[in-house]
Amino acid sequence: MAKKMMDTAPGPCRILAYDSREHGETRTASSDLSLNVLAQDLVNIVHKLYGDQAGDIILVGHSMGGAVVTHVTSQSLLKNILGLVVIDVVEGSALDALSSMHSLIESRPKQFGDIEDAIEWSLSEENIRNDKSAKVSVPPLLVKMQEGPSTVYRWRTNLAKTEQYWTDWFTGLSEKFLSSRTAKFLVLAGTDRLDKTLMIGQMQGKFQMAVLPESGHSVQEDQPGLLAANLLQFWKRNERLVLPPKVPIPPKKDA
């Protein structure tokens, strides 16, 4: 998706994607995954990489990441936030879904014999519906381990250990999204995900919304091209208008 955006961007841009702590290969001294800590991680990364030269920023977050970027924006933890994009996470439906998370985690295979098995499983369960995306995105979710004479692949992130943070991530998300003082864009896989607060806000025109109905929860994986096009349109619609410098009018000469 990032490549598609870079190829068709209307102007110079930089795309930063990072592994949250306890995700991917990121390792930290603390395993604290509270919302405040995750939000501060994002702020620290931007400051470390760009200092005061970050320019205009559009924050984009999917699922838990949507809660993080919304918190950063609503609390004004970064300057020059041009826009906020939240992908397929809504407070009401997210909190309702927490009751089924245990069974979802337990139903996943604990390990795979090889990467191809993991990719096939993800596609068969429709966790990802795009086979090209699955081949890119599934391998980093796993870690290679030696179990006796056999090599196995296990999930890199232990989702069960994050349970204590689930409610913290999503409580108050809708109000924080609506109160964020920037352009806002909500991308969903279906309108059934809207809660009452966002439904009212959407009818009042408080944010832009797009529905990509052929997607599952992993919208950015299932339809990367379409999502990239939507993000670029959002950027162009909200890009700051740069006016030319004022040219002083010389005083009239006496006749």
C-alpha positions in Angstrom: 0.0 0.0 0.0 2.8 2.4 0.8 4.4 1.8 -2.6 1.1 2.6 -4.3 0.8 5.8 -2.4 4.4 6.9 -3.1 3.9 6.1 -6.8 0.8 8.3 -7.1 1.3 10.9 -4.4 0.4 14.5 -5.5 3.6 15.8 -3.9 6.6 14.9 -1.8 5.8 12.7 1.1 7.4 10.3 3.6 5.6 7.2 4.9 6.6 5.9 8.3 5.4 2.5 9.5 6.7 1.0 12.7 6.3 -2.0 14.9 4.5 -1.3 18.2 6.2 -2.6 21.3 5.6 -6.4 21.7 4.7 -6.5 18.0 7.1 -7.4 15.2 10.7 -7.3 16.2 10.4 -4.3 18.6 11.7 -5.1 22.0 11.6 -2.8 25.0 12.5 -2.9 28.7 8.9 -2.7 29.6 6.0 -4.7 28.3 3.5 -2.0 29.3 0.9 -1.7 26.5 -1.3 0.9 28.1 -2.7 3.5 25.7 -0.7 6.3 27.2 2.6 4.4 26.7 1.7 3.4 23.1 0.8 7.0 22.3 4.1 8.3 23.8 6.0 5.7 21.8 4.6 7.2 18.6 5.4 10.7 19.7 9.0 9.7 20.6 9.6 8.0 17.3 8.4 11.0 15.3 10.6 13.4 17.4 13.6 11.1 17.2 13.4 10.7 13.4 12.3 14.2 12.4 12.8 16.6 15.3 11.1 19.8 14.5 11.2 19.1 10.7 8.3 16.7 10.5 6.1 19.0 8.5 2.4 18.2 8.1 1.4 14.8 9.5 -1.5 12.6 8.7 -1.8 9.9 11.3 -3.2 6.5 10.2 -4.0 3.7 12.5 -5.8 0.3 12.1 -7.6 -1.5 15.0 -5.5 -0.9 18.1 -3.4 1.5 16.1 -6.5 3.5 15.5 -7.0 4.0 19.2 -3.3 5.1 19.5 -3.4 7.7 16.7 -6.7 9.1 18.0 -5.3 9.5 21.5 -2.2 11.3 20.1 -4.4 13.6 18.1 -7.1 14.3 20.7 -4.4 15.2 23.2 -2.4 17.3 20.7 0.7 15.3 21.5 2.2 16.2 18.1 2.3 19.4 16.2 1.1 19.9 12.6 -1.4 17.1 12.5 -3.1 17.7 9.2 -5.4 14.7 9.4 -6.5 11.6 11.4 -7.4 8.4 9.7 -8.9 5.5 11.7 -9.3 2.1 9.9 -12.0 -0.3 11.0 -12.2 0.3 14.7 -15.2 1.9 16.5 -15.6 2.0 20.3 -19.0 0.3 20.5 -18.3 -2.6 18.3 -14.7 -3.0 19.6 -15.8 -3.2 23.2 -18.7 -5.6 22.3 -16.2 -7.9 20.5 -13.9 -8.2 23.6 -16.2 -10.9 25.1 -15.4 -13.2 22.2 -11.6 -12.5 22.1 -10.8 -15.5 24.3 -12.5 -18.0 22.1 -10.9 -16.3 19.0 -7.4 -16.6 20.5 -8.0 -20.2 21.6 -9.3 -21.2 18.2 -6.0 -20.2 16.5 -3.4 -22.8 15.8 -0.6 -22.5 18.4 2.0 -23.2 15.8 2.6 -24.0 12.1 5.0 -26.4 10.4 6.0 -23.8 7.8 5.2 -20.2 6.7 3.0 -21.5 3.8 0.7 -23.3 6.3 0.3 -20.0 8.2 -0.5 -18.1 5.0 -3.1 -20.7 3.9 -4.7 -20.7 7.4 -5.0 -16.9 7.4 -6.6 -16.9 4.0 -9.0 -19.8 4.8 -10.1 -18.0 8.0 -10.4 -14.7 6.0 -8.2 -12.9 8.4 -6.6 -11.6 5.2 -8.5 -12.0 1.9 -5.8 -11.0 -0.5 -3.2 -13.7 -1.2 -0.5 -11.2 -2.3 -0.9 -9.3 1.0 -0.9 -12.5 3.1 2.5 -13.5 1.6 3.9 -10.2 2.8 2.1 -9.6 6.1 1.8 -13.1 7.6 5.5 -14.1 7.9 6.4 -11.2 10.3 3.6 -12.3 12.6 5.5 -15.5 13.3 8.8 -16.4 14.9 10.9 -19.5 13.9 11.6 -21.9 16.8 13.4 -25.2 17.2 11.4 -27.8 19.0 13.6 -30.9 19.3 14.5 -32.0 15.8 11.6 -30.0 14.3 11.3 -26.4 13.2 8.0 -24.7 14.0 6.6 -21.2 13.6 4.7 -19.7 16.5 2.9 -16.4 16.9 5.3 -13.6 17.7 2.8 -11.7 19.9 1.0 -13.3 22.8 -2.4 -11.7 22.5 -3.7 -13.3 25.7 -1.1 -11.3 27.7 -2.5 -8.1 26.4 -6.0 -8.6 27.9 -5.5 -6.2 30.8 -5.2 -3.4 28.2 -8.1 -4.2 25.9 -10.7 -2.0 27.6 -8.3 0.9 28.1 -7.5 1.0 24.4 -11.0 1.5 23.2 -13.0 3.2 26.0 -13.8 6.8 25.0 -12.5 6.3 21.4 -15.5 7.7 19.6 -15.7 10.9 21.6 -11.9 11.4 21.3 -12.2 10.9 17.5 -15.0 13.4 17.2 -13.3 16.0 19.4 -9.9 15.9 17.6 -9.3 19.3 16.1 -8.2 18.2 12.6 -9.6 16.6 9.5 -11.0 13.2 10.3 -11.5 10.1 8.1 -13.1 6.8 9.2 -12.6 3.8 6.9 -14.8 0.8 7.6 -15.4 -2.6 6.1 -19.1 -2.3 6.8 -21.6 0.3 8.1 -22.7 -2.1 10.8 -19.6 -1.2 12.7 -20.8 2.3 13.5 -21.8 3.0 17.1 -24.5 5.6 18.0 -22.0 8.3 18.8 -20.3 8.1 15.4 -23.5 7.6 13.6 -24.8 10.9 14.9 -21.4 12.6 14.2 -21.4 11.2 10.7 -24.9 12.6 10.0 -23.7 16.0 11.3 -20.8 15.9 8.8 -18.1 15.9 11.5 -15.9 13.5 9.6 -15.4 11.9 6.2 -16.2 8.2 6.0 -15.6 5.5 3.4 -16.9 1.9 3.4 -14.9 -0.8 1.6 -17.4 -3.7 1.7 -15.3 -6.3 -0.1 -12.8 -6.1 2.8 -12.6 -7.9 6.1 -11.2 -6.3 9.2 -7.7 -6.1 7.7 -8.8 -3.4 5.2 -5.3 -2.3 4.3 -4.4 -5.9 3.5 -7.5 -6.8 1.5 -7.8 -3.7 -0.7 -4.4 -1.9 -0.5 -4.9 -0.1 -3.8 -8.4 1.2 -3.0 -7.4 2.3 0.5 -4.3 4.0 -0.9 -6.4 6.0 -3.4 -8.8 7.0 -0.6 -5.9 8.2 1.6 -4.4 10.2 -1.2 -7.8 11.9 -1.9 -8.1 12.7 1.8 -4.6 14.2 1.8 -5.4 16.3 -1.3 -8.7 17.5 0.1 -7.1 18.7 3.3 -3.7 19.9 2.1 -2.8 23.3 3.4 -3.0 26.1 0.8 0.3 27.8 0.5 -0.1 31.4 -0.5 2.7 33.3 -2.3 4.5 35.9 -0.2 2.9 39.3 -0.2 4.6 41.7 -2.5 4.7 45.3 -1.1 3.1 47.9 -3.3 5.5 50.7 -4.0 4.3 54.1 -3.0 3.0 56.3 -5.8 5.5 58.8 -7.1 4.5 62.5 -7.1 3.7 63.7 -10.5 
